């Protein structure tokens, strides 16, 4: 049901920012919003970080047989560092959040 009689138009994900110029609103993926210099603070809705958003968390993986290898443990340790967290904050602001220490509710 569309009680407000809203009109929807499907566009390719990478076209969202340019389509926004001729529409009242758009759903735009973070990476395309960032490329278009759209500010997260101007969004009318941002998905909350919770158990439902767990599916969008990037993970570092290895084959089960390789999981205990020193090299992989070093990669994880280097990634889950204060420096990486600061880099993500400086580069992406609140659009990309390090998830290794987030408690999902």
DRENTORKOL-3810 file (N, C-alpha, C; in nm, 4 decimals):
REM DRENTORKOL-3810
@n.u->0.0841; n.v->-0.1189; n.w->0.0000; ca.u->0.0000; ca.v->0.0000; ca.w->0.0000; c.u->0.0886; c.v->0.1252; c.w->0.0000
@n.u->0.0479; n.v->0.2231; n.w->-0.0761; ca.u->0.1248; ca.v->0.3464; ca.w->-0.0906; c.u->0.0317; c.v->0.4633; c.w->-0.0596
@n.u->0.0008; n.v->0.4824; n.w->0.0670; ca.u->-0.0964; ca.v->0.5832; ca.w->0.1108; c.u->-0.0572; c.v->0.7248; c.w->0.0709
@n.u->0.0707; n.v->0.7494; n.w->0.0554; ca.u->0.1172; ca.v->0.8837; ca.w->0.0193; c.u->0.1306; c.v->0.9017; c.w->-0.1316
@n.u->0.0999; n.v->0.7978; n.w->-0.2063; ca.u->0.1111; ca.v->0.8010; ca.w->-0.3527; c.u->0.2510; c.v->0.8430; c.w->-0.3990
@n.u->0.3509; n.v->0.7908; n.w->-0.3308; ca.u->0.4884; ca.v->0.8203; ca.w->-0.3695; c.u->0.5214; c.v->0.7472; c.w->-0.4988
@n.u->0.6043; n.v->0.8085; n.w->-0.5804; ca.u->0.6488; ca.v->0.7466; ca.w->-0.7049; c.u->0.7929; c.v->0.7015; c.w->-0.6859
@n.u->0.8197; n.v->0.5773; n.w->-0.7221; ca.u->0.9527; ca.v->0.5208; ca.w->-0.7081; c.u->1.0107; c.v->0.4922; c.w->-0.8453
@n.u->1.1402; n.v->0.5180; n.w->-0.8582; ca.u->1.2089; ca.v->0.4894; ca.w->-0.9839; c.u->1.3389; c.v->0.4174; c.w->-0.9503
@n.u->1.3570; n.v->0.3014; n.w->-1.0072; ca.u->1.4784; ca.v->0.2251; ca.w->-0.9825; c.u->1.5904; c.v->0.2767; c.w->-1.0725
@n.u->1.7046; n.v->0.3036; n.w->-1.0104; ca.u->1.8234; ca.v->0.3446; ca.w->-1.0858; c.u->1.9405; c.v->0.2599; c.w->-1.0371
@n.u->2.0432; n.v->0.2501; n.w->-1.1176; ca.u->2.1639; ca.v->0.1781; ca.w->-1.0767; c.u->2.2230; c.v->0.2458; c.w->-0.9532
@n.u->2.2807; n.v->0.1662; n.w->-0.8649; ca.u->2.3331; ca.v->0.2191; ca.w->-0.7392; c.u->2.4282; c.v->0.3363; c.w->-0.7592
@n.u->2.5125; n.v->0.3290; n.w->-0.8599; ca.u->2.6095; ca.v->0.4367; ca.w->-0.8824; c.u->2.5458; c.v->0.5632; c.w->-0.9390
@n.u->2.4195; n.v->0.5554; n.w->-0.9787; ca.u->2.3494; ca.v->0.6715; ca.w->-1.0333; c.u->2.2673; c.v->0.7457; c.w->-0.9277
@n.u->2.2595; n.v->0.6912; n.w->-0.8071; ca.u->2.1805; ca.v->0.7526; ca.w->-0.7006; c.u->2.2123; c.v->0.8990; c.w->-0.6745
@n.u->2.3398; n.v->0.9341; n.w->-0.6551; ca.u->2.3716; ca.v->1.0742; ca.w->-0.6284; c.u->2.3302; c.v->1.1694; c.w->-0.7406
@n.u->2.3529; n.v->1.1325; n.w->-0.8650; ca.u->2.3134; ca.v->1.2226; ca.w->-0.9742; c.u->2.1621; c.v->1.2237; c.w->-0.9916
@n.u->2.0952; n.v->1.1115; n.w->-0.9650; ca.u->1.9491; ca.v->1.1064; ca.w->-0.9748; c.u->1.8845; c.v->1.1941; c.w->-0.8678
@n.u->1.9506; n.v->1.2090; n.w->-0.7554; ca.u->1.8972; ca.v->1.2899; ca.w->-0.6455; c.u->1.8721; c.v->1.4342; c.w->-0.6878
@n.u->1.9467; n.v->1.4815; n.w->-0.7851; ca.u->1.9306; ca.v->1.6193; ca.w->-0.8322; c.u->1.7927; c.v->1.6439; c.w->-0.8927
@n.u->1.7296; n.v->1.5402; n.w->-0.9456; ca.u->1.5985; ca.v->1.5573; ca.w->-1.0090; c.u->1.4871; c.v->1.4847; c.w->-0.9334
@n.u->1.5152; n.v->1.4389; n.w->-0.8122; ca.u->1.4163; ca.v->1.3672; ca.w->-0.7317; c.u->1.4093; c.v->1.4282; c.w->-0.5930
@n.u->1.3028; n.v->1.3941; n.w->-0.5232; ca.u->1.2865; ca.v->1.4445; ca.w->-0.3872; c.u->1.3676; c.v->1.3657; c.w->-0.2851
@n.u->1.4055; n.v->1.2442; n.w->-0.3188; ca.u->1.4821; ca.v->1.1612; ca.w->-0.2268; c.u->1.5413; c.v->1.0428; c.w->-0.2995
@n.u->1.6358; n.v->0.9766; n.w->-0.2349; ca.u->1.6992; ca.v->0.8592; ca.w->-0.2938; c.u->1.7610; c.v->0.7751; c.w->-0.1836
@n.u->1.7723; n.v->0.6466; n.w->-0.2099; ca.u->1.8472; ca.v->0.5564; ca.w->-0.1234; c.u->1.9836; c.v->0.5407; c.w->-0.1898
@n.u->2.0881; n.v->0.5813; n.w->-0.1184; ca.u->2.2220; ca.v->0.5846; ca.w->-0.1780; c.u->2.3196; c.v->0.5073; c.w->-0.0898
@n.u->2.3928; n.v->0.4162; n.w->-0.1514; ca.u->2.4941; ca.v->0.3399; ca.w->-0.0789; c.u->2.6032; c.v->0.4344; c.w->-0.0293
@n.u->2.6618; n.v->0.3989; n.w->0.0845; ca.u->2.7628; ca.v->0.4834; ca.w->0.1475; c.u->2.8767; c.v->0.5199; c.w->0.0534
@n.u->2.9292; n.v->0.4220; n.w->-0.0186; ca.u->3.0451; ca.v->0.4514; ca.w->-0.1037; c.u->3.0105; c.v->0.5526; c.w->-0.2125
@n.u->2.8902; n.v->0.5444; n.w->-0.2694; ca.u->2.8516; ca.v->0.6398; ca.w->-0.3735; c.u->2.8198; c.v->0.7769; c.w->-0.3128
@n.u->2.7639; n.v->0.7784; n.w->-0.1942; ca.u->2.7385; ca.v->0.9057; ca.w->-0.1263; c.u->2.8705; c.v->0.9761; c.w->-0.0957
@n.u->2.9688; n.v->0.9001; n.w->-0.0506; ca.u->3.1000; ca.v->0.9571; ca.w->-0.0202; c.u->3.1656; c.v->1.0137; c.w->-0.1459
@n.u->3.1623; n.v->0.9375; n.w->-0.2553; ca.u->3.2210; ca.v->0.9840; ca.w->-0.3820; c.u->3.1575; c.v->1.1142; c.w->-0.4284
@n.u->3.0269; n.v->1.1271; n.w->-0.4042; ca.u->2.9535; ca.v->1.2457; ca.w->-0.4482; c.u->2.9629; c.v->1.3599; c.w->-0.3469
@n.u->3.0412; n.v->1.3393; n.w->-0.2419; ca.u->3.0609; ca.v->1.4410; ca.w->-0.1375; c.u->2.9305; c.v->1.4759; c.w->-0.0651
@n.u->2.8393; n.v->1.3777; n.w->-0.0549; ca.u->2.7169; ca.v->1.3985; ca.w->0.0218; c.u->2.7511; c.v->1.3788; c.w->0.1688
@n.u->2.7007; n.v->1.4654; n.w->0.2537; ca.u->2.7326; ca.v->1.4574; ca.w->0.3957; c.u->2.6355; c.v->1.3634; c.w->0.4658
@n.u->2.6895; n.v->1.2763; n.w->0.5495; ca.u->2.6075; ca.v->1.1843; ca.w->0.6266; c.u->2.5075; c.v->1.2612; c.w->0.7123
@n.u->2.5471; n.v->1.3782; n.w->0.7593; ca.u->2.4590; ca.v->1.4591; ca.w->0.8443; c.u->2.3367; c.v->1.5114; c.w->0.7696
@n.u->2.3391; n.v->1.5086; n.w->0.6364; ca.u->2.2230; ca.v->1.5557; ca.w->0.5602; c.u->2.1228; c.v->1.4437; c.w->0.5321
@n.u->2.1561; n.v->1.3213; n.w->0.5714; ca.u->2.0658; ca.v->1.2079; ca.w->0.5487; c.u->1.9416; c.v->1.2207; c.w->0.6368
@n.u->1.8270; n.v->1.1819; n.w->0.5830; ca.u->1.7051; ca.v->1.1823; ca.w->0.6645; c.u->1.6892; c.v->1.0499; c.w->0.7385
@n.u->1.7673; n.v->0.9495; n.w->0.6995; ca.u->1.7660; ca.v->0.8207; ca.w->0.7689; c.u->1.9002; c.v->0.7512; c.w->0.7468
@n.u->1.9540; n.v->0.6967; n.w->0.8537; ca.u->2.0753; ca.v->0.6151; ca.w->0.8479; c.u->2.0439; c.v->0.4867; c.w->0.9236
@n.u->2.0745; n.v->0.3735; n.w->0.8627; ca.u->2.0436; ca.v->0.2469; ca.w->0.9280; c.u->2.1199; c.v->0.2352; c.w->1.0589
@n.u->2.0523; n.v->0.1885; n.w->1.1641; ca.u->2.1191; ca.v->0.1728; ca.w->1.2932; c.u->2.2179; c.v->0.0558; c.w->1.2901
@n.u->2.3147; n.v->0.0619; n.w->1.3795; ca.u->2.4094; ca.v->-0.0484; ca.w->1.3931; c.u->2.3541; c.v->-0.1399; c.w->1.5014
@n.u->2.3115; n.v->-0.2581; n.w->1.4606; ca.u->2.2563; ca.v->-0.3557; ca.w->1.5532; c.u->2.2735; c.v->-0.4954; c.w->1.4939
@n.u->2.2105; n.v->-0.5948; n.w->1.5546; ca.u->2.2263; ca.v->-0.7326; ca.w->1.5059; c.u->2.1803; c.v->-0.7484; c.w->1.3615
@n.u->2.0812; n.v->-0.6712; n.w->1.3199; ca.u->2.0329; ca.v->-0.6812; ca.w->1.1819; c.u->2.1367; c.v->-0.6296; c.w->1.0824
@n.u->2.2186; n.v->-0.5345; n.w->1.1234; ca.u->2.3196; ca.v->-0.4792; ca.w->1.0322; c.u->2.4488; c.v->-0.5610; c.w->1.0322
@n.u->2.4520; n.v->-0.6659; n.w->1.1119; ca.u->2.5704; ca.v->-0.7524; ca.w->1.1191; c.u->2.6105; c.v->-0.8051; c.w->0.9815
@n.u->2.5129; n.v->-0.8255; n.w->0.8951; ca.u->2.5409; ca.v->-0.8800; ca.w->0.7617; c.u->2.6277; c.v->-0.7879; c.w->0.6757
@n.u->2.6407; n.v->-0.6622; n.w->0.7124; ca.u->2.7198; ca.v->-0.5681; ca.w->0.6334; c.u->2.8579; c.v->-0.5428; c.w->0.6930
@n.u->2.8918; n.v->-0.6139; n.w->0.7971; ca.u->3.0235; ca.v->-0.5980; ca.w->0.8582; c.u->3.1249; c.v->-0.6765; c.w->0.7758
@n.u->3.2332; n.v->-0.6105; n.w->0.7384; ca.u->3.3410; ca.v->-0.6778; ca.w->0.6656; c.u->3.4238; c.v->-0.7605; c.w->0.7634
@n.u->3.4655; n.v->-0.8770; n.w->0.7199; ca.u->3.5437; ca.v->-0.9643; ca.w->0.8064; c.u->3.6713; c.v->-1.0092; c.w->0.7351
@n.u->3.7706; n.v->-1.0440; n.w->0.8142; ca.u->3.8942; ca.v->-1.1015; ca.w->0.7623; c.u->3.8807; c.v->-1.2524; c.w->0.7814
@n.u->3.8957; n.v->-1.3274; n.w->0.6745; ca.u->3.8748; ca.v->-1.4724; ca.w->0.6836; c.u->3.9937; c.v->-1.5500; c.w->0.6277
@n.u->4.0006; n.v->-1.6739; n.w->0.6708; ca.u->4.0992; ca.v->-1.7687; ca.w->0.6184; c.u->4.0349; c.v->-1.9070; c.w->0.6216
@n.u->4.0931; n.v->-1.9977; n.w->0.5488; ca.u->4.0462; ca.v->-2.1361; ca.w->0.5579; c.u->4.0636; c.v->-2.1832; c.w->0.7018
@n.u->3.9748; n.v->-2.2700; n.w->0.7461; ca.u->3.9813; ca.v->-2.3208; ca.w->0.8829; c.u->4.1197; c.v->-2.3788; c.w->0.9130
@n.u->4.1767; n.v->-2.4474; n.w->0.8167; ca.u->4.3087; ca.v->-2.5094; ca.w->0.8365; c.u->4.4210; c.v->-2.4061; c.w->0.8513
@n.u->4.3969; n.v->-2.2831; n.w->0.8091; ca.u->4.4984; ca.v->-2.1770; ca.w->0.8171; c.u->4.4714; c.v->-2.0753; c.w->0.9283
@n.u->4.3607; n.v->-2.0906; n.w->0.9972; ca.u->4.3159; ca.v->-1.9886; ca.w->1.0927; c.u->4.4176; c.v->-1.9574; c.w->1.2022
@n.u->4.4979; n.v->-2.0542; n.w->1.2410; ca.u->4.5932; ca.v->-2.0312; ca.w->1.3498; c.u->4.7332; c.v->-1.9924; c.w->1.3025
@n.u->4.7482; n.v->-1.9686; n.w->1.1746; ca.u->4.8798; ca.v->-1.9289; ca.w->1.1227; c.u->4.9178; c.v->-1.7901; c.w->1.1747
@n.u->5.0434; n.v->-1.7762; n.w->1.2102; ca.u->5.0954; ca.v->-1.6521; ca.w->1.2671; c.u->5.0696; c.v->-1.5320; c.w->1.1756
@n.u->5.0901; n.v->-1.5480; n.w->1.0458; ca.u->5.0729; ca.v->-1.4362; ca.w->0.9516; c.u->4.9307; c.v->-1.3811; c.w->0.9564
@n.u->4.8327; n.v->-1.4694; n.w->0.9631; ca.u->4.6937; ca.v->-1.4234; ca.w->0.9670; c.u->4.6625; c.v->-1.3540; c.w->1.0989
@n.u->4.7156; n.v->-1.4079; n.w->1.2064; ca.u->4.6947; ca.v->-1.3439; ca.w->1.3370; c.u->4.7575; c.v->-1.2041; c.w->1.3390
@n.u->4.8715; n.v->-1.1883; n.w->1.2718; ca.u->4.9362; ca.v->-1.0572; ca.w->1.2641; c.u->4.8526; c.v->-0.9592; c.w->1.1814
@n.u->4.7923; n.v->-1.0071; n.w->1.0741; ca.u->4.7054; ca.v->-0.9214; ca.w->0.9917; c.u->4.5876; c.v->-0.8722; c.w->1.0747
@n.u->4.5243; n.v->-0.9632; n.w->1.1469; ca.u->4.4093; ca.v->-0.9251; ca.w->1.2301; c.u->4.4526; c.v->-0.8256; c.w->1.3372
@n.u->4.5642; n.v->-0.8522; n.w->1.4028; ca.u->4.6133; ca.v->-0.7617; ca.w->1.5074; c.u->4.6431; c.v->-0.6224; c.w->1.4506
@n.u->4.7070; n.v->-0.6186; n.w->1.3338; ca.u->4.7385; ca.v->-0.4897; ca.w->1.2713; c.u->4.6111; c.v->-0.4153; c.w->1.2327
@n.u->4.5137; n.v->-0.4888; n.w->1.1817; ca.u->4.3883; ca.v->-0.4244; ca.w->1.1405; c.u->4.3116; c.v->-0.3722; c.w->1.2609
@n.u->4.3056; n.v->-0.4502; n.w->1.3671; ca.u->4.2294; ca.v->-0.4104; ca.w->1.4851; c.u->4.3143; c.v->-0.3240; c.w->1.5780
@n.u->4.3700; n.v->-0.2185; n.w->1.5239; ca.u->4.4582; ca.v->-0.1304; ca.w->1.6001; c.u->4.3992; c.v->0.0100; c.w->1.6121
@n.u->4.4555; n.v->0.0861; n.w->1.7042; ca.u->4.4139; ca.v->0.2260; ca.w->1.7204; c.u->4.4429; c.v->0.3056; c.w->1.5933
@n.u->4.5537; n.v->0.2742; n.w->1.5282; ca.u->4.5909; ca.v->0.3456; ca.w->1.4062; c.u->4.4879; c.v->0.3225; c.w->1.2951
@n.u->4.4445; n.v->0.1982; n.w->1.2794; ca.u->4.3433; ca.v->0.1686; ca.w->1.1779; c.u->4.2127; c.v->0.2380; c.w->1.2119
@n.u->4.1756; n.v->0.2335; n.w->1.3384; ca.u->4.0516; ca.v->0.2989; ca.w->1.3820; c.u->4.0575; c.v->0.4487; c.w->1.3510
@n.u->4.1713; n.v->0.5111; n.w->1.3788; ca.u->4.1866; ca.v->0.6545; ca.w->1.3518; c.u->4.1841; c.v->0.6824; c.w->1.2021
@n.u->4.2481; n.v->0.5965; n.w->1.1243; ca.u->4.2479; ca.v->0.6132; ca.w->0.9784; c.u->4.1047; c.v->0.6069; c.w->0.9243
@n.u->4.0282; n.v->0.5091; n.w->0.9687; ca.u->3.8887; ca.v->0.4972; ca.w->0.9234; c.u->3.8088; c.v->0.6215; c.w->0.9609
@n.u->3.8298; n.v->0.6701; n.w->1.0819; ca.u->3.7587; ca.v->0.7903; ca.w->1.1268; c.u->3.7986; c.v->0.9116; c.w->1.0431
@n.u->3.9285; n.v->0.9289; n.w->1.0212; ca.u->3.9773; ca.v->1.0434; ca.w->0.9437; c.u->3.9322; c.v->1.0371; c.w->0.7977
@n.u->3.9283; n.v->0.9171; n.w->0.7421; ca.u->3.8958; ca.v->0.8995; ca.w->0.6007; c.u->3.7463; c.v->0.8988; c.w->0.5740
@n.u->3.6702; n.v->0.8310; n.w->0.6579; ca.u->3.5281; ca.v->0.8083; ca.w->0.6302; c.u->3.4334; c.v->0.8749; c.w->0.7292
@n.u->3.4857; n.v->0.9349; n.w->0.8361; ca.u->3.3969; ca.v->0.9943; ca.w->0.9357; c.u->3.3101; c.v->0.8867; c.w->0.9985
@n.u->3.1805; n.v->0.9133; n.w->1.0066; ca.u->3.0882; ca.v->0.8163; ca.w->1.0659; c.u->3.0297; c.v->0.7205; c.w->0.9627
@n.u->3.0726; n.v->0.7326; n.w->0.8382; ca.u->3.0171; ca.v->0.6475; ca.w->0.7324; c.u->3.0733; c.v->0.5054; c.w->0.7368
@n.u->3.1929; n.v->0.4882; n.w->0.7869; ca.u->3.2538; ca.v->0.3559; ca.w->0.8016; c.u->3.3020; c.v->0.3445; c.w->0.9451
@n.u->3.2543; n.v->0.2442; n.w->1.0143; ca.u->3.2837; ca.v->0.2308; ca.w->1.1566; c.u->3.3551; c.v->0.0986; c.w->1.1822
@n.u->3.4701; n.v->0.1022; n.w->1.2508; ca.u->3.5366; ca.v->-0.0235; ca.w->1.2838; c.u->3.4458; c.v->-0.1053; c.w->1.3761
@n.u->3.4256; n.v->-0.2306; n.w->1.3418; ca.u->3.3250; ca.v->-0.3102; ca.w->1.4127; c.u->3.3829; c.v->-0.4094; c.w->1.5124
@n.u->3.5149; n.v->-0.4179; n.w->1.5219; ca.u->3.5711; ca.v->-0.5229; ca.w->1.6048; c.u->3.5433; c.v->-0.5059; c.w->1.7533
@n.u->3.5091; n.v->-0.3877; n.w->1.7979; ca.u->3.4787; ca.v->-0.3714; ca.w->1.9402; c.u->3.3366; c.v->-0.3202; c.w->1.9656
@n.u->3.2496; n.v->-0.3361; n.w->1.8675; ca.u->3.1096; ca.v->-0.2945; ca.w->1.8831; c.u->3.0294; c.v->-0.4104; c.w->1.9399
@n.u->2.9507; n.v->-0.3828; n.w->2.0409; ca.u->2.8587; ca.v->-0.4812; ca.w->2.0975; c.u->2.7240; c.v->-0.4604; c.w->2.0297
@n.u->2.6854; n.v->-0.5530; n.w->1.9440; ca.u->2.5589; ca.v->-0.5402; ca.w->1.8707; c.u->2.4422; c.v->-0.5741; c.w->1.9620
@n.u->2.3405; n.v->-0.4889; n.w->1.9572; ca.u->2.2217; ca.v->-0.5095; ca.w->2.0419; c.u->2.1082; c.v->-0.5647; c.w->1.9607
END
